[in-house]
Amino acid sequence: LDGLAGREQVDLSEAFAKPLPTAVICELLDIEDLTGEFQDWAETIIYERDDPEAGKQAVENILSYFRELIPKRRATPGDDFISVLVKAEIEGNPLEDATVLDFCWFLLIAGLDNTAFTIRNLLLQMAQMDWLREALIEDPSRIPDAVEETLRLYSPVWGIARTCTRDTTLAGRNLADGDRIMLLFASADRDPDQFPDPNEFKLGRAPNNHVAFGTGRHRCLGSHLARLEIRVAVEEFLARYPNYALTEP
């Protein structure tokens, strides 16, 4: 935020929303020296879908880095998240390198853009709705409510696939064992039976049992960290730059 001072225009997505979660994840993994590279690789994987080769190379760059790093952390563990994993055991057996690699990969990819997506969405909402910005400036304790409503209204993950494990019927539709199903979180979070006036932003909506982080045993493990990052990002931004405005409608 210090770097934004005095600038007439700034892309808050590139200058704030994206770098913050990347810095946090890289600090947790103790790989701060490659923060910029990991940001570039993650964005290539997520956004450059029209260039499969670039995406494959970005994936390989990330995996190769962790393949080299994991044995080093086993030899000299610290207090970072990777060291926690290499020291962890399940029924007395340490996690294999492949399992630790999967953890690192998923934490990195899931922890970057989804959090940044919600930070920039809430900043956009406040810029478009003066009443919301004024309410949060007057009472910052309401920022968590704004975070939850942003997550509900603009789910960072629209849906995820699952596989039926047995024959069943859902809403009158027969589903067979092995059928692939797309669960649309974004649709569920605008279900009028669950959320009155589902397309409206309501600060303090209660209940607000959205499924932006999934549900059940597959619920996002990083949800608490994501909520914390988004809340702090908005608190600190409003404290420094309460009068920001969009350069265009």
N, C-alpha and C positions, 0 to 999 in steps of 0.2 A: 504493500500500500504506500510506503514511503516513496517508491519510484513513480507513483502516479501524480504526485504533487506538482502543481504548476503547469500541467499539460492541459491544453484546451480540449483535445479529443483523445479518447483512448478506447481500444477494443477490450472491454472488460472480460470477455471470454478468454482471449489470448494472454492478457496481462495479469489476470487475477484468478478467474474461475478454474482454468486448467492447471496452472503451476502449483496452486495450493495443495490439492489432493496428491499430485505427483510427489511433491516435496515430503508430504507426510508419509506416504507409503515407502518412499526410498529411505527415509529416516528409520522407519520401523524395520526395514530389511538391512539397514546399515550399508547402503549403496549410493550415498549422496553424490559420489563423484561422477555418476552416470545419469543423473536426473534428466538432463536434456536429451540424451540418447533414448532413454526409456520412454519419454514423452513422444518423441518422434516415431519410435517403433510401434507404440500402442496406437497412435493415431493412424498410422499406415494400415494396421490390422483392422481397425474399426471402420475407417472411412474410405480407404482406397480399394473398394470392392471391384472396381473396374480394371485393376491391375493385379491379377492373382500372383504373379511372380514376385512382385514387390511385397505382397502380403506374406508369402511363404518365406522370403528372405528375412523379413522382420521377425516372424515367429522363430526362425532358426537362430537369429541373433540373440533373442531373449533366452531361448533354451540353452544355447551354447554357453552363454555367460553363467547361467545357474549351474550347468553341469560342471564347470570348472570351479565355481565358488563353493558348492556344497561340501566337497571333500576337505577344502581348506577350513571351513567352519567346524567340521567334525574334528579336525586336528587341533584347532585353536578356537573353541567356542567363546562367544561373548554374551552380551545380554540382549541381542537383537532377536527378531522373530525367527530367522533361519536357525539360529543357534538353539532356540527353544525347540524347534522341530527336530533337529538332529539329536537332541538329548531326550526326546520323548520316547515312550515305550507303549506298546499295546500288548497286554498280557505278558509282560516281561520281554517282549521283542522290540528292538529299535525299529523305527520307520526306515524303510528302504529308500535309497536315493531317489528312485522314480516317484515315490509318494511325496517326498519333500519337494521334488521338482514340480509336481502337480500343484501343491499348495502355493508355491512361490508364483507360478504362472497365473493361477486363478486370482490370487490376491492382487497381483499387479494389474491385470486386465480389468477385473471387476472394480477395483478401487480407484481407478483414474477417471474415466469419462462419465460414469454414472453419477458420481458425486459432483463433478464439474457441471454436468447437465442441469442438476437441480439448483446449484448456486446461481448459475446465470439465468435460469428461469425465474427464480424469486427476485433477483435484481430487476429483471424485465417487468415482472408484475408490479413491483413498487414504482417503477418509472412510469407505468401506464395507469396506475391507480393511486392518486394522491392521498386518498383517505387511508389506504393501507400503509403507505410510507409514514404518514403522520401518526397513525396509531402505534406503529412499531418504534418510532423515535420517542414518542411520549411515554411508552411503556415497553421497554425491551424484553420484559418477561413474557410478552406475547409472541416473541419471535418463534419459539418452538411450535406454537399453533400454526403460524404461517408456513413453517417448514412442512408440517404434516399435510396441510391443504395443498401446497405446491406438489408434494409427492403424490397425492391422490389425483389431482387434476391433470398433472403432466408426468405420468409415470415414466421414469427414465428407462425402464425395460418394459416394452409394450406387451411382451408375451414370451412364453418359453414352452418347449415341447416336452411331452411326457408320453409314456407307453403304458397302455392298459395291461394290467397283470391278470385280469380275469374277465370273462363275459359279464356285462352289466348293462343297465339302462339308465340313461341320464336325460331328464327332461323329455321323455318320450322317444328318445333316440337309442337304438340298440348299438352297443359298442362291443367289439369282440376282443378276446385276449390277443394282444400283440398289435392292436390298432394304435397308430400314432395320433396324438391329440395335441392341438395347439391351444394352450391356456392363455387367453388374452387378459392380462392384468389390467391394461388400460381400459378395456371395456367393462370389466367387473367394477372398477373404481368409478364408473359413471352410471352404475345401475340405479335407476330411480327408486327401486324398491328398497335399496339400502341407503341411498343418499338423496334426500329431497333437494330439488333444484340442482341436479348433479353437475350442470355445466357452469354454475356460478362459483366464484371464489368466496367462501364464507370463513372469515377469521373466527376461530373458536368453534368450528363445527363439532357437534357432539351428538352421538358418537361418531368417530371417524376411523372406522375399522378398515382402512384401505389395505390392499395387498400389493403395494408397490415393491415390497421386499419379499414377495412370495408368502407362503404360509406352510404350516406343518413342519415336518422335520427337515424339509429342504429350504426353509426360510433362510434368507441371506445372513451369513455369519457376521458380515461387516456392517449391519444396519446401525448398530450403536455408534460405531466410529463415523459412519457417513452422517448421521444426524448431528453429531458433535461438530464435525467439520463445517457443515452447512450453517448451523446456528452461530458458531464463532465467526465465520466468514461474514455473515450479514451483520452481526453485532459490531464488528470492528469496522466494516465498511461504512455503515450508517453513522458511526461515531466520528469518522474522519470526513466523509463526503455526503452529508445528508441532503444536499441540494443538487445532486447530479440529475441530468436530464438526457433523454435520447436525442441523438443528433438528427434523427429522422423519425417521423411517426411510426 
